[in-house]
Amino acid sequence: MNRFKGYIFIFDHDGTLVDTSRVERPVFPKIKEILKLLQKNGNPVYVWTARDRYSLTKILQENKIYHYFEDFSCLEDGPKPFIGGIKKVLGSDLSKIVMIGDSPSDMKGGAKLGAHCIGVDWTSGDESVKLELKKYGAHKVFSQQAQLLDYLETGETDV
């Protein structure tokens, strides 16, 4: 994890942390392990979402992951990829940021922040999704949570 020592992590919510396509809205596999790793290593973690604050809070609490996050930038703070809301949440130090998300707007917003962008595609398996995420700024794209966990632990991946 030395590669990301001192970095701030920003996660998208829908499709990245939580499978909102399912009625019960579960956390994707390995997400809790990823959040525990970041917490153990002292990395502050935030959520930047197009979802409203009330429903975000409810879903994170239902999944027992609310406590991993420092703060949130939600729909009420401005739509992604507009960076005004997330900049208010993060404060002045924007030098070391990792943005993790599943959409072009996540990658565009991360790129505007100067972040190391990581795209994820947990569900489609479609190569065109990977290409689109890379087109909009993803440095890496992962299709399995275990790959992301390994990358965060070691900084290495064969993807």
N, C-alpha and C positions, 0 to 999 in steps of 0.2 A: 504493500500500500504506500510505500515511500513516494512513488510517482505522484500521488495525489495528496501528499502531506500539506496541510494548510489550505486546501481547496474548499470552497463552498459548493454544495451539491443542490441542484434544482431539479425536481421531478415534475413532469406532467402527471396528471391524475388518471383520467379516463383512457384506458388502453395501455397504460404504462405501469401504474401501481395496481390498479383495480380493473377487473374484467366487468365493465358496466354493461356488456351485452347480455349478461346473465341476470336474472331477476334478483338473486341473492347477493349480487355484486361482491364476489370474493376477491381477496388479494391474490395476485398471480403467484404461482409457486416461487420460492426462493426470495421473494421481495422482503419478507421479514428478516431473513438472514442478511440480505444486502443492507438493510437499514441498521441492523445490529452491528455489522462490521463498521459502517460509517460512524455510528455513535461511539463504538469502542475506540476508534482512531481519532476521535475529536473533531470530525468534520461536521460543520453545521449543515442542516438539511432543510430545504424549503419546498413548497409546492407552488407551482405556477399553472393555473388552470383557467379554462373558459367556463368552468362550472361556478354556480353561485356559492357563496360562503356557507350558507346554511346547509345545503345538501352535501358539500364537501366535508364539513365538520361531522355531520351525521354518519356518512359512510366511513370516514377514518376512525371514528369512535366505535362503530359497529364491528370493524375489523381489528380493533385494538392496536392501531398503529398511530393514532393521533399524537401520542407523546414523543414520537421520534422527530417531530418537525418543530423548527424554531418559529416559523410564521408562514403565511400564505398570501399569494397574490391571486385574486379571484376575478370573476366577471365584473364585479362592481368597481374594480380598480383599473379596468381598461382591458380590451380584448387583445389576445395574442395575435400578431407578434409585436404589438405596441409595448414598449419596454418601460414606460413611465411608472406603472404600478409596481413592477418587480424591483425597479431601481429604488423606489421609496422603501420597500421592505428590506432590501439588502443593505442600504446605507451607502457609504462612500467608497468602500474598498471593493472594486470590481475586477481586480487583477487576476484572481485565481478562481475561475468558475467552471463547473462541469454541468452541462444541461443534458438531461436524459428525457427523451420523449419519442412519441410514435407518429408524429405528423410533420408535414412540411412547415406549418406555422411554429411548431416547437423548435425546429432547426433554424428557421429564419430569426426567431426571437433570440435564440442562443447565440447565433452569429452576430446579431446586433450588439449583444453584450460582450462580444469577444471571447465567448466561452469555448471550451473543448466540448464539442457536441457529440453525443452518443445517441444514435437512433436505435429504436427497438421495434420489432415486428413479431409479437408473441403469437399472433393468430393466423395471418394470411399465408405465410410461406411463399409468397409471390416475389420473384426476383425483381419485378418492376417497382415494388414498394421500397426495397433496399436502394435501388438506383435513384429513386425520387428523393429519399432521405439524404443520400450522399449529394445529390444535385443542390440541395438547399442547405448544406453545411455539415452534415454528419461526418465526423472523422472515422468512426467505426459504426457498424450496424450489427446488432445481435438478434438472433431469432429464438434464443433460449436464455432463460434467466441465469442458468448455471454458467453460461459463457460470460455474462456480464459480471457475475460474482467473481469468477476466476480473473477476469481482466482487472477488476478493482483490487483484488488481493495481490496480484503479481505484476500487473501492467503489461502482461503478455497475453497473446491470443493467436490462434491459428485461423481465425476468421478473416 
